[in-house]
Structure formats: structure tokens, C-alpha cells
């Protein structure tokens, strides 16, 4: 740190005796329809803007926004403020095909998805199964309809998807020096050997990211550590090996200079004239993965979609929140697989042999020739798309009763499937019959007991 900061080192070290910072980021997929809630949120959590993220805000530690029903509704994502820099610099655009290569727990994935506004294709990958499950849960809570979650090693993906992505986010696994004030475990795990191991692993992951990026594409590399071997030196070595890449800009967040923990970001561009192989088509990708174990997905587009459409006609007159794609079945579970566009079309065959915790939007489950909607579908729609909605103020006892898994009294005329909401934000499904709304919030999400 003395080498990096010189006379600023003492001020940097003193910052670790100061309280850490806390941040949340509003979800444009939901907030853009409920902008009137910002005043309430500001009052509730004492929000103040984060300058490098247009929808990011600091909050006071005592506010505990993770305990509020708005969190269950996916209105915001709780994220360390400096971590919001990387996805902002990725500058994702609606309609693009984007990869978040090391995505768990989902902070950058959800930030990218918000900027994409439901258009295009987002693949969020995590190599560790338990963390991939957490990533899937956050994708669901945020109401993201155009994302696929994979649980794969980078080399598995690069074999299947060469020159496939317009933009790639690589928040690389690192030694975590920027998290020392936030996480004591990061201190316990640090060693010079760990730094060297992380740098070697980052070099390998960058190689696979280079293969998957289209000519003219944008790659953002970030870490939450300070040392040069995992940051500037890693990028310099990569660009020396790959002259088709150039550095557009770099950004460092220092805890003694801003209200944030610590982050490094490098923005790279791949030359439009890069001599890459042509992107693989769905057919050639399927052939390349033919030796792999086939997935359990089975396509029944005509019969399955007929059940979904019948459900939507009765219970979702506002329509399904889906773009171009196809239905795929994993056991009873029915998903809508988003397709991408142009040279980046994707099909169910492309996923054969991959572990895919979430192959798109979970529409629902097929149970003995009947369709039961998934919680993910409830969070991906606007409440006014449903046949009926029972919406309550955040402090209403009905909200807490619903989040505990209890039944609610049905409002006059409500029958069948509908939405229980907090101030217009869907919390989940209810099924009304005989004056009672049966609670369909998944048992694993119930709380306030």
C-alpha cells in the first residue's frame, strides 16, 4: 500500500477504523413504474445518492432495508456502494447479448438486467453450485425475464459460445483486500500465496472471456482488491497477449477518498477487425457439445404453451412478460428460454450437458395436465397485468400475514389466481375461492414469524 499510495497510505489505513458504508440500488424493472415510492424510501432509510450509479443510494446501517417488504418485492438490491461501479462502466444496452461470467451473488447481474429493460439476452454464470442457487434466487426476486443462469466452468462456456456476446462482465474472484473493513473472513483468508493463486486464476478466466466476446465488444474486468498483480499487471499481461484488446479506461475506488470499500475496474474493447472464427450457430454448438451428458430438458412447445396461454387468458389479461424464445421442460418445471438475436440466437439444444439452475423465466409447473404459476412469474409481471390484485400499504398487517404464509380474506368478486402486492409491487400469487385467498408464497420465502 505504501508503494501504491505513498503519502496517502496513513490516511488509507486510518479509514479502516471508520464505519463501513451501506448501499442499495433501485430496480428499474419495478421502480420505473413506481417512482412515487422514492420519497417514502428516502424517509424510511435516510437515503443519499451514490454519484457513480444513477439508481444507487447510501443508507444508514440502522435502517435494515433487507427486513422490509419492499425487499421481498424486489424493489431494490442491497449492494456495497463501490461494487456498483463495474456494471455502470459496462454500459449495457437493451437488446444486447451479455454475459456475467462470475455472477454470484447477483449484484452486477441485477444491475445489468435493469439497464437492459427486459430486452435481449443475459447469461449469468457461477461455477459454485451453492452460489449459483443464490444467484438464481436473486434473479427471480428482481423479476428478470430475459436471463439464463448457468453453473459452468469458463472453458465449458467458451467452447459453446465463441464470439457470442456483445458485452462481458468479469467480476473476477480475488484476494478481497477491498473487503477487509466489511468482512473479517477476507482478512483470515489473505496471504501472498492467495494473491498469486488469484492472479493465475484470473489470467485463465480472462482467456475464456476473450474467446466469447464479439469483435467490437466491451469487456469489463473488476476486482475488490488493491494489489497491482491482480489488477493493472493482470490487464497489461492480457493485452500483451491479445493485441486485439485495448484499455478504454480504468477506475479505482479507495475507501479513504470516497464512501465505498474498494474496487478496481478496467474497461477493455475488442477490435472490430479482430480475426475471430465466425460465431457458432445453434446447430454447430449442439454438435460441439454432443459428447457431453444431455440435460433433462424436454421440449413440448405446443402442448405446454397451450396450458400457459389458457392460464394467461383467465388470470393474466395484461399478458405474459416474455420476448422471443421457446418453452423448455425440466421435470414438472416449465421455463421460457429467451433467445437473443442475430448471430447470438440460443436454443434449448445449446444448453445440453450444462448445469442450468434457471433456463430462463420459470413460468410454472405442469401437474397432471394442469398449470400452476411459478413465484418467478408473479415477480416478473406488473400487478395490473393480473385478473385481480389485492394491494396493501407496507405497514399493513395483511402484508406481514401474507409473508408469514397465512391466508387472507378475498375482496369482493375475486376468484381464481391473482396477485397480492405491497403498494402495487407484486409479492406473490394468491388463489381466491369462497371468500378466502389461499397463500402461494413458496415456503422457503416465508418470514415475519
Secondary structure, DSSP 8 states (H G I E B T S, - for coil): -HHHHGGGHHHHHHGGGS----EEEE-HHHHTT-TTHHHHHHHHHT-EE-TT-TTEEE--GGG-GGGSHHHHTTSEEE--GGGGHHHHHHT--TT-EEEETT-TT-HHHHHHHHHHTT-SEEEEE-SSHHHHHHHHHHHHHTT-SSEEEE---HHHHHHH-TT-EEEEEEE-----GGGTTT-HHHHHH--HHHHHHHHHHHHHHHHHHHHHEEEEEEEEEEES---GGGTHHHHHHHHHH-TTEEEEEEEEEETTTSSS-EEEEEEEEE-TT--------HHHHHHHTTTS---SEE--HHHHHHHHHHHHHHH-TT-----SEEEEEETTEEEEEE---GGG---GGGGTTS--SB-SEEEEEE-SS-EEE-HHHHHHS-GGGSS-EEEE-TT-HHHHHHHTT--EE--TT--EEEEEEETTEEEEEEEEETTEEEE-S-GGG----
